Amino acid sequence: MQQLQGMDASFVALETRNSPMHIGSILIYNPETAPGGFVRFKDILDFFESRLQLSTTMRQRLVRVPFDLDYPYWIEDPDFDLEYHVRHVALPEPGDWRQLCIQAARIFARPLDLDRPPWEFTVVEGLDNVKGVPRGSYAYITKVHHAAIDGMSGIDLMEATHTLAPDEPPPETEDKWKPEKVPNPVELLGRSYVNALVNPLKQLEVAAKAAPGLAKAVRALAAKEFDLSREMIAPRTRFNRKISPHRVVEGRSFPLADIKGIRALAPEAKVNDVFLAVIGGAMRRYLLAKDDLPKKTLTAMAPISVRAGTEKNTMGNQVAAMIAPLGTHIEDPGERLAYVHDRTTNSKAMTDAIGARNMTEVSKVSPALYMALGAQLYTRLSLAERGVGPIFTTVVTNVPGPPVPIYSAGARLESMMGLICLTDGMGLAHVVQSYTDEATIGFTACRELLPDPEFYAQCIEDSFAELRDAAKAAAAPAKKAPAKKPVRARKSAPAKTGASSKPATKKTAAKSTKKATKKAPARSKRAAPKKKGSTKA
């Protein structure tokens, strides 16, 4: 048995019918690399079964303490059944992108069964009319409870269900997995009693570790290494209300090289700043179209991984967070990117001063009962409708994907788009992912709060294009500037060639002046039409 940490337990406590707390992806595969160019559902089951020992997540289930008096536990599921977790459906014709997103939204809206290992993969066939995707391709729609993984440990799960070559053999490591007995309520209550006695000591230990970070943060604030501004608290929008159980998902993919090229608009800007600026521009466009854009900037909560290298393939969440203003009050795309970079730099300085790891450690000793009661009361009292919501407008989580092609059951992964959970007060969230030379911005939203996902996806595309074009326009003058000097030199050339190299006498000078005065008007009349009608540079 392994007990959940504070942040992991909070995702269990927040679980409601309207707010299932799982994350996932839409993964699209091309079977042309598989043996015979075809993958059967049975092949996928066999492939997963041969690699179960590589993942801690796939065979563990939750056991909750009665009355939520303590954090839940992970145990090795004695009733594990792979076929329960891997499902199989097909899209009707024509099998286009919008149909896939609708199917993904329906699947993603359904809560996971927390009496089983909290994950599902649904294989979706019939992708025959998706732009840029070969006919015969298929998709995985994945769901994994957020209590089990964060973005980085999700990548570890991807490694367990994928290979670096289409014909890579099964792992040779022996599968030593053994199921565990489900503990009875009395045993769980006994453990919770012991933990209640020990927890105050843990709190003191965490407080002692956090104190130097807080002192450092105060010194850094006094030294103006970062500032605390009202811009970090977002105004309420249509997305910050109570959510329904219904979802919409959509997204757009862009060349990763273009995303990197946009950084030139703001010195030292990071790729993540570009994504934030694109999303800020998209939200600005969407809310302007609804006549609902606040004058104050919207903000995003951006998770920061603090997972150490030694914690690879471990359960749970190792993340802190920073608040990133999105610059939705700024029309010019270049100015918006510069603003986003400045504010994220400030937020990072504040997070570094406090200590991102300290922020996660504090959550591990929060009383479980109060956490569960607080989560339930927030939902049942509809506090999101009463103006009590998060200080941020949306979530933007950046999950770097593999830089090289990967394969599942021999089929090559062509594209990936992230899906994310929602809670009351946060009805729109984004996942930014990269894979080989592709960058994808995907979003999950409440259907009631964002009923037109295709329009918002177009806003994302238009915002990206605006930034890309601005970066190209900013780079163009620098390339054309040297070409202007020769043009000016050619215009002044006749004056130089027309001058005599001999010293001018008074007589010749007078003749030249008289001659030039008579001919000058004629030249100007001829020159004017030529200037207007000429197509030459």
DAWOLIN-V363109 format. One record per residue. PSI is psi in whole degrees, 0 to 359 (none if undefined). OMEGA is omega in whole degrees, 0 to 359 (* if undefined). D_CENTER is the distance of its C-alpha to the mean C-alpha in Angstrom with 1 decimal. Layout:
psi=(PSI PSI)
omega=(OMEGA OMEGA)
d_center=(D_CENTER D_CENTER)
//
This chain:
psi=(141 124 143 156 173 312 321 317 329 326 329 318 327 350 122 175 322 341 69 129 60 158 169 200 160 116 127 132 145 115 2 338 350 161 123 3 24 141 124 158 324 324 322 316 315 320 313 317 326 349 12 328 348 351 131 331 323 337 17 140 164 147 119 144 138 137 13 39 344 169 148 174 153 136 158 119 118 346 29 132 107 321 339 326 341 113 176 120 173 144 143 164 145 356 54 180 319 321 320 318 321 316 318 319 320 314 317 334 340 130 153 155 109 4 3 167 126 70 153 142 126 119 126 115 173 22 74 358 37 124 129 0 125 146 146 356 164 173 157 132 112 147 126 133 139 340 336 328 155 189 318 320 339 326 323 321 323 321 326 336 13 163 166 351 148 334 23 130 164 153 146 349 140 139 104 18 139 135 159 155 140 122 148 164 322 316 317 320 324 317 320 326 314 317 324 327 325 333 319 324 320 322 319 320 316 319 321 322 327 336 313 324 319 319 320 322 320 317 318 323 318 325 3 35 339 168 158 106 160 346 341 351 116 151 160 143 181 342 349 59 180 137 160 175 359 147 157 146 147 178 171 147 145 156 129 328 323 320 315 324 330 338 338 341 337 117 133 10 145 164 321 327 321 314 317 320 322 313 322 317 323 316 324 312 316 312 330 319 333 3 46 27 119 153 331 149 143 161 162 143 122 109 146 122 132 20 124 163 331 350 15 137 26 156 158 187 134 74 147 192 154 157 127 107 140 354 32 348 359 126 316 126 322 318 324 316 318 320 314 315 317 316 326 325 319 316 322 321 320 316 318 323 316 321 104 322 323 324 323 326 324 322 339 344 16 136 128 319 314 324 315 316 318 318 318 318 322 319 312 330 2 46 335 327 342 14 3 100 181 157 0 159 320 178 138 105 130 116 103 131 183 139 355 158 143 165 148 122 32 346 139 132 122 323 155 141 130 150 150 154 157 158 166 134 350 91 7 129 152 148 125 126 151 148 120 247 20 143 134 135 110 152 151 137 158 132 329 327 335 83 354 69 328 324 317 324 322 325 321 314 317 322 318 313 322 315 317 313 324 322 320 319 323 329 335 312 325 328 327 344 314 336 343 329 313 326 315 324 322 326 325 353 316 325 323 318 333 343 141 144 350 154 135 132 170 323 313 326 320 316 316 320 315 319 318 325 323 323 342 313 322 319 320 326 319 326 327 308 325 323 321 319 351 141 3 153 none)
omega=(178 183 178 174 185 182 178 180 179 178 175 181 182 184 173 178 180 184 174 190 174 175 183 184 163 182 183 185 175 185 184 180 181 178 181 180 184 179 176 176 178 178 180 178 180 181 179 182 181 186 182 183 180 183 174 189 199 183 179 178 181 170 183 178 179 180 181 180 179 179 177 180 169 171 175 190 179 182 183 180 185 184 174 187 180 184 188 176 177 177 172 178 10 178 184 185 182 177 179 179 178 178 179 180 179 180 185 181 183 179 174 175 184 171 175 173 193 175 175 169 175 177 183 177 174 179 186 182 178 183 178 181 181 175 182 178 178 184 164 166 188 176 176 183 183 176 184 186 164 184 184 176 172 175 176 177 176 180 180 183 180 177 179 178 183 183 181 182 178 180 182 181 181 178 183 183 176 178 179 175 177 182 180 183 181 179 181 178 177 178 181 178 179 180 179 178 184 188 178 177 178 179 178 179 179 179 179 179 183 185 179 179 179 178 178 180 178 179 180 178 178 179 179 174 171 180 175 183 178 179 182 176 189 171 178 176 178 181 186 180 176 184 176 177 186 185 165 175 178 177 179 178 182 174 180 179 178 178 179 180 181 181 181 180 181 181 177 178 179 177 180 176 180 179 179 179 177 180 176 177 179 179 176 180 183 184 174 179 178 183 188 183 176 178 180 182 170 182 177 169 182 179 178 180 174 181 179 179 180 181 178 179 174 182 168 187 173 183 167 182 171 178 183 172 188 178 181 178 183 183 184 185 179 177 178 179 179 179 180 180 180 184 177 175 178 180 178 179 179 179 178 181 179 184 184 181 178 181 179 181 180 182 184 183 176 181 186 183 180 179 181 180 180 179 181 180 180 180 187 178 180 183 177 178 183 176 178 183 178 180 179 183 186 175 173 180 184 182 179 179 181 178 180 179 176 190 174 185 178 182 183 175 182 185 179 179 186 175 188 181 179 175 174 183 178 185 178 179 186 171 177 181 174 177 186 182 184 172 184 171 178 178 173 182 172 183 181 184 177 186 185 185 180 178 179 176 177 176 176 181 180 179 176 182 179 178 179 181 178 178 178 180 179 180 185 181 180 180 185 185 180 183 183 183 178 180 179 180 181 179 181 183 182 180 180 183 180 181 180 178 179 177 182 173 180 183 181 179 180 178 182 180 179 180 181 181 180 186 185 180 181 180 182 178 179 185 186 178 181 180 181 186 185 175 180 179 *)
d_center=(32.8 29.8 28.9 25.4 24.1 23.7 20.0 20.2 23.2 21.5 19.2 22.5 24.2 21.7 22.1 23.9 24.7 22.5 19.6 19.3 17.0 15.5 12.2 12.3 11.7 13.8 15.4 18.0 21.1 24.1 27.2 29.3 28.9 30.2 34.0 35.7 32.5 32.0 30.2 31.8 30.2 32.7 31.4 27.9 29.6 31.8 28.9 27.0 30.2 31.1 28.0 27.7 29.1 26.0 23.9 24.6 22.5 24.2 27.7 27.2 27.6 27.6 30.9 31.0 33.7 36.1 35.4 32.2 34.4 32.3 28.9 28.7 29.4 28.2 31.0 31.5 32.0 35.7 35.0 32.1 32.1 29.7 30.6 29.6 25.9 25.7 26.5 27.5 27.4 27.9 26.9 30.0 30.8 29.4 26.2 23.8 20.0 20.5 22.6 20.0 17.4 20.3 21.2 17.8 17.7 21.2 20.6 17.5 19.5 22.2 22.3 22.9 26.4 26.3 29.8 28.4 25.7 22.6 20.9 21.5 21.0 22.3 23.5 23.6 26.2 27.4 24.6 27.3 26.2 22.5 22.4 21.9 22.4 25.9 28.1 28.5 24.8 23.4 20.1 19.0 17.4 16.5 16.6 16.9 17.7 15.5 18.8 19.0 15.8 12.7 9.8 12.4 15.3 13.6 13.8 17.5 18.0 16.8 19.5 22.0 21.6 21.6 23.9 24.0 27.0 27.9 31.3 30.3 32.8 32.0 31.6 35.0 34.2 36.2 34.5 36.0 34.1 36.3 35.8 36.5 38.7 37.0 38.3 40.4 39.9 42.7 41.1 37.8 39.5 41.5 38.4 36.9 40.2 40.1 36.5 37.6 40.3 38.1 35.1 36.7 37.4 33.8 32.8 35.3 34.0 30.4 31.9 33.9 30.9 28.9 31.8 31.7 28.1 28.9 32.0 30.0 27.6 30.7 32.3 29.2 29.1 32.8 32.4 29.8 27.2 24.7 25.4 24.8 24.5 24.4 21.4 19.3 20.5 19.1 21.6 21.6 20.3 20.7 17.5 18.9 21.6 22.7 20.9 22.6 22.3 21.2 17.8 16.4 13.5 12.8 10.7 11.7 11.9 13.2 15.2 13.6 16.9 16.5 13.3 15.3 18.3 17.0 17.0 20.8 20.8 20.3 22.1 20.1 16.7 13.8 11.2 8.6 11.2 11.2 7.7 8.7 12.0 11.2 9.6 12.6 14.9 13.9 14.5 17.6 18.9 18.4 20.1 22.8 23.6 24.2 26.1 24.0 22.3 23.1 24.7 22.7 19.1 16.3 14.0 10.7 10.6 8.5 9.5 11.5 13.0 16.8 17.7 20.7 21.8 24.5 22.2 20.7 21.0 21.9 21.1 19.1 16.6 16.9 14.4 15.2 13.4 13.8 14.1 12.8 15.0 13.5 17.0 17.5 21.2 21.4 22.4 22.6 19.3 20.6 21.6 18.3 16.5 19.3 19.0 15.3 16.2 19.3 17.8 15.0 17.9 19.9 17.5 17.1 20.9 21.4 19.2 21.1 24.4 24.0 22.6 19.2 21.1 23.7 21.2 20.4 24.1 25.2 23.3 25.3 28.6 27.9 30.6 29.5 31.8 30.7 27.0 27.8 30.2 27.9 25.0 27.7 29.4 26.3 25.9 29.6 30.5 27.8 27.0 23.9 26.5 28.7 26.3 25.2 21.4 18.5 18.7 15.3 14.5 11.0 8.1 4.7 3.8 3.8 6.2 8.9 11.1 14.8 16.3 19.3 20.0 20.3 22.6 23.2 26.9 27.5 25.2 22.7 19.0 18.3 14.7 11.8 9.3 7.6 9.4 9.5 12.7 14.2 17.1 19.9 19.0 15.4 15.4 12.1 8.6 5.2 2.9 2.4 5.8 9.1 12.5 15.8 16.0 13.2 9.7 8.0 6.2 7.1 8.4 11.0 13.8 17.4 19.8 22.2 20.0 18.3 21.0 20.1 16.8 18.1 18.9 15.5 14.1 16.9 16.1 12.7 14.9 17.6 15.5 14.3 18.0 19.3 17.6 18.6 22.1 22.4 21.7 24.3 26.7 26.5 27.3 30.1 32.8 32.7 33.7 36.3 37.9 40.4 41.7 43.1 45.8 47.8 47.9 49.4 51.8 53.1 53.8 56.0 57.7 60.6 61.7 62.1 63.8 66.2 67.6 70.8 70.9 74.5 75.4 76.0 79.5 80.1 81.5 78.6 76.1 77.9 77.9 74.3 73.4 75.6 74.2 70.6 71.3 72.8 70.0 67.0 66.7 67.0 64.1 61.8 62.6 61.9 58.7 57.1 56.8 55.6 52.8 51.8 52.1 50.9 47.7 47.9 45.6)
//
